[in-house]
Amino acid sequence: MAGAITASEPSWTVPFTGPSPRLFGRSVTALRQEGADPVRRGRPRGLSMEARVLLVAAWRTHPTLRQLAPLFGASKPAADRIVDHLGSRLALQPRRRFRR
């Protein structure tokens, strides 16, 4: 879809995620190492891992998925599945306590 928001342009990551593109890349790398993007058989995904993380970050600014999905060139059900899958993985982790 022409004019869709994509993570390949660093100018889109800062307004939606806040941190620099470098820190955004680190979070995507950490998710990949965690196993959030497994290699699957069958039809390839419509959005890259970076675009899916950007979609979840943009969703947290409170638009509806019906409004947000066309901006990324995805359907509303696909955006819902992305948020369900990656939303909990992007949540803040509890702080680890240090030994005394």
C-alpha positions in Angstrom: 0.0 0.0 0.0 1.4 3.4 -1.0 1.8 5.8 1.8 1.8 3.3 4.6 3.8 3.8 7.8 6.9 1.7 7.7 9.8 1.2 10.1 12.4 1.3 7.3 12.3 5.1 7.6 13.8 6.2 11.0 11.6 9.4 10.9 8.6 7.2 11.8 10.1 5.5 14.8 10.6 8.6 17.0 7.1 10.0 17.0 5.5 6.6 17.8 8.1 5.0 20.1 9.9 8.0 21.7 13.4 6.6 21.9 16.0 7.0 19.1 16.1 4.6 16.1 19.1 2.9 17.6 17.2 2.0 20.8 14.2 0.9 18.7 16.5 -1.4 16.8 17.8 -2.8 20.1 14.3 -3.6 21.3 13.5 -5.4 18.0 16.7 -7.4 18.3 15.9 -8.4 21.9 12.4 -9.5 20.7 14.0 -11.6 18.0 16.4 -13.2 20.5 13.4 -13.9 22.8 11.8 -15.9 20.0 9.0 -13.5 19.1 9.6 -13.9 15.3 9.8 -17.6 14.6 10.4 -18.9 11.1 7.1 -20.3 9.9 6.0 -22.4 7.0 3.3 -21.2 4.6 2.3 -17.7 3.6 4.8 -15.0 4.6 3.8 -12.2 7.0 2.6 -9.0 5.5 4.6 -6.7 7.9 8.2 -7.0 9.0 9.1 -7.4 12.6 10.1 -3.8 12.8 6.7 -2.6 11.4 4.8 -4.9 13.8 6.7 -3.4 16.8 6.0 0.1 15.5 2.3 -0.8 15.1 2.1 -1.9 18.8 4.0 1.2 19.9 1.6 3.4 17.9 -1.4 1.5 19.3 -0.3 2.5 22.8 -1.0 6.1 21.9 -4.7 5.2 22.0 -6.1 5.1 18.5 -8.4 2.2 17.6 -7.1 -0.7 15.6 -9.7 0.2 12.9 -8.0 3.6 12.5 -4.4 2.3 12.8 -4.4 -0.8 10.6 -4.9 1.1 7.3 -2.0 3.4 8.2 0.3 0.3 8.2 -1.2 -1.4 5.2 -2.8 -4.2 7.3 -6.3 -5.3 8.0 -8.0 -4.8 11.3 -7.9 -8.5 12.2 -4.2 -8.7 11.3 -3.5 -5.7 13.5 -5.4 -7.3 16.4 -3.3 -10.5 16.1 -0.1 -8.4 16.1 -1.1 -6.5 19.2 -2.2 -9.7 21.0 1.1 -11.4 20.1 3.6 -8.6 20.7 1.8 -6.4 23.2 2.6 -8.5 26.2 6.2 -9.0 25.1 6.8 -5.2 24.9 5.4 -4.6 28.3 7.7 -3.4 31.0 9.4 -6.3 32.8 9.5 -6.3 36.6 12.7 -5.0 38.0 15.2 -7.7 39.1 16.2 -7.3 42.7 19.8 -7.2 43.6 21.3 -9.6 46.1 22.2 -8.1 49.4 
